[in-house]
Amino acid sequence: MASARRKRRFLLCVRNKGCEDLELRKLYERLPDKVATREGYVRVVDESGEDYLYPEAYFVAVELPRQAERALARRVSMTASNSRLQRTALARRR
């Protein structure tokens, strides 16, 4: 039996106060990070090309047709996820 394909999770940016690396109304692919999720953050690759943690409230999850997921997956550069929790500049200032 073949394993189910990994469901990609895409997020729509709805807020970016203090996070210039995020673009409003842009889709970002959510990278898996259980620790970040428990703390109320999501890990995405931002406009700098690096993956960072952002507040979960800055995004809403969206479901996309398979064809759209494929097109976006080709566009997203898959960089290795940081092993430690890396906060945005906004979170570091608090």
C-alpha positions as CSV (number, residue, x, y, z in Angstrom):
1,M,0.0,0.0,0.0
2,A,1.4,3.4,-1.0
3,S,1.8,6.0,1.6
4,A,-0.5,9.0,1.4
5,R,1.2,12.0,-0.3
6,R,2.5,14.6,2.1
7,K,-0.1,17.4,2.2
8,R,1.6,20.8,1.7
9,R,0.4,23.5,4.0
10,F,0.1,27.0,2.6
11,L,-0.5,30.1,4.5
12,L,-1.8,33.5,3.4
13,C,-0.1,36.5,5.1
14,V,-2.8,38.8,6.6
15,R,-0.7,40.8,8.9
16,N,3.0,41.9,8.8
17,K,3.4,44.6,11.5
18,G,7.1,44.9,12.3
19,C,8.0,42.1,9.8
20,E,9.2,43.8,6.7
21,D,10.2,40.4,5.2
22,L,6.6,39.4,4.9
23,E,4.3,40.6,2.1
24,L,0.6,41.0,2.8
25,R,-1.7,38.8,0.7
26,K,1.2,36.5,-0.3
27,L,1.1,32.7,0.0
28,Y,3.9,31.1,2.0
29,E,4.6,27.4,2.5
30,R,4.5,26.3,6.1
31,L,7.5,24.3,7.1
32,P,7.0,21.6,9.8
33,D,8.1,22.7,13.3
34,K,6.2,21.1,16.2
35,V,8.0,23.2,18.9
36,A,7.2,26.5,17.1
37,T,3.6,25.4,16.8
38,R,3.3,24.7,20.5
39,E,4.6,28.3,21.2
40,G,2.1,29.9,18.8
41,Y,4.5,30.4,15.9
42,V,4.8,29.1,12.3
43,R,7.9,28.6,10.3
44,V,7.9,30.0,6.7
45,V,10.5,31.0,4.2
46,D,10.2,34.8,4.0
47,E,11.3,37.3,1.4
48,S,14.9,37.1,2.6
49,G,15.0,33.5,1.5
50,E,15.6,32.2,5.0
51,D,13.1,30.3,7.2
52,Y,12.0,32.1,10.3
53,L,9.3,32.0,12.9
54,Y,6.4,34.4,12.8
55,P,3.4,34.7,15.0
56,E,0.6,32.3,13.9
57,A,-1.9,35.2,13.9
58,Y,-0.1,36.8,10.9
59,F,-1.4,34.0,8.7
60,V,-4.5,32.0,7.7
61,A,-4.3,28.5,6.3
62,V,-5.6,28.0,2.8
63,E,-6.4,24.8,0.8
64,L,-5.3,24.9,-2.8
65,P,-6.1,22.7,-5.8
66,R,-3.4,20.1,-6.5
67,Q,-2.3,21.9,-9.6
68,A,-1.8,25.2,-7.7
69,E,0.2,23.4,-5.0
70,R,2.5,21.9,-7.6
71,A,3.1,25.3,-9.3
72,L,3.9,26.9,-5.9
73,A,6.1,24.0,-4.8
74,R,8.3,24.6,-7.8
75,R,8.6,28.3,-7.0
76,V,9.4,27.8,-3.3
77,S,13.1,27.2,-2.7
78,M,13.5,24.4,-0.3
79,T,16.2,25.5,2.1
80,A,17.2,23.4,5.1
81,S,15.2,24.3,8.1
82,N,17.1,25.9,11.0
83,S,17.5,23.4,13.8
84,R,17.1,25.9,16.6
85,L,14.1,28.2,17.1
86,Q,15.0,31.4,15.2
87,R,12.7,34.3,16.0
88,T,12.0,37.3,13.9
89,A,13.6,40.6,14.8
90,L,10.2,41.7,16.2
91,A,10.1,38.8,18.7
92,R,13.7,39.3,19.7
93,R,13.0,42.9,20.7
94,R,10.3,41.9,23.2
